[in-house]
């Protein structure tokens, strides 16, 4: 049995999703968003370091609340805005530091890998991901887009983790067989 915390990082909204995986059984434990922005007053600059602190504190609190054994996060997608990609990378870093400070191993997946694992195609759109997450986890309603993406990250890691463990188990059996 494993509890997996999935993170869809964002410099303003970071989605999170928590599942429990026991064999083939997957149970939804929770999801939502960490909102890391504040209303600016006229002429006031927003303090980006406060956003990073909010993400770090929010992920740390989720780890205390749900006690996951595994942590997975979406990789940075390099789009047309290099400044946005840098901020996204910093947001990811804040979440990853929260995980490593709590002794969690960190797994990273590309958006294409996540969509492939959950929808069956790496070119799926957000609505398809939301629909499949809702169906896979038997949710009564459609989760918010960032939360659905984070749940998809957790589901992707659950599938990948099982496959990796199966391969390691088979390799161990092969090595043991050769040693006899």
Secondary structure in CASP SS format (residue, H / E / C, confidence):
PFRMAT SS
TARGET T0000
AUTHOR 0000-0000-0000
METHOD secondary structure of the structure
MODEL  1
X C 1.00
X E 1.00
X E 1.00
X E 1.00
X E 1.00
X E 1.00
X E 1.00
X E 1.00
X C 1.00
X C 1.00
X C 1.00
X C 1.00
X E 1.00
X E 1.00
X E 1.00
X E 1.00
X E 1.00
X E 1.00
X E 1.00
X E 1.00
X E 1.00
X E 1.00
X C 1.00
X C 1.00
X E 1.00
X E 1.00
X E 1.00
X E 1.00
X E 1.00
X E 1.00
X E 1.00
X E 1.00
X E 1.00
X E 1.00
X E 1.00
X C 1.00
X C 1.00
X C 1.00
X C 1.00
X C 1.00
X C 1.00
X C 1.00
X C 1.00
X C 1.00
X C 1.00
X C 1.00
X C 1.00
X H 1.00
X H 1.00
X H 1.00
X H 1.00
X H 1.00
X H 1.00
X H 1.00
X H 1.00
X H 1.00
X H 1.00
X H 1.00
X H 1.00
X H 1.00
X H 1.00
X H 1.00
X H 1.00
X H 1.00
X H 1.00
X H 1.00
X C 1.00
X C 1.00
X C 1.00
X E 1.00
X E 1.00
X E 1.00
X E 1.00
X E 1.00
X C 1.00
X C 1.00
X C 1.00
X C 1.00
X C 1.00
X C 1.00
X C 1.00
X H 1.00
X H 1.00
X H 1.00
X H 1.00
X H 1.00
X H 1.00
X H 1.00
X H 1.00
X H 1.00
X H 1.00
X H 1.00
X H 1.00
X H 1.00
X H 1.00
X H 1.00
X H 1.00
X H 1.00
X H 1.00
X H 1.00
X H 1.00
X C 1.00
X C 1.00
X C 1.00
X E 1.00
X E 1.00
X E 1.00
X E 1.00
X E 1.00
X C 1.00
X H 1.00
X H 1.00
X H 1.00
X H 1.00
X H 1.00
X H 1.00
X H 1.00
X H 1.00
X C 1.00
X C 1.00
X C 1.00
X C 1.00
X C 1.00
X C 1.00
X C 1.00
X H 1.00
X H 1.00
X H 1.00
X H 1.00
X H 1.00
X H 1.00
X H 1.00
X H 1.00
X H 1.00
X H 1.00
X H 1.00
X C 1.00
X C 1.00
X C 1.00
X C 1.00
X C 1.00
X C 1.00
X C 1.00
X C 1.00
X H 1.00
X H 1.00
X H 1.00
X H 1.00
X H 1.00
X H 1.00
X H 1.00
X H 1.00
X H 1.00
X H 1.00
X H 1.00
X H 1.00
X H 1.00
X H 1.00
X H 1.00
X H 1.00
X H 1.00
X H 1.00
X H 1.00
X H 1.00
X H 1.00
X H 1.00
X H 1.00
X H 1.00
X H 1.00
X H 1.00
X H 1.00
X H 1.00
X H 1.00
X H 1.00
X H 1.00
X H 1.00
X H 1.00
X H 1.00
X H 1.00
X C 1.00
END
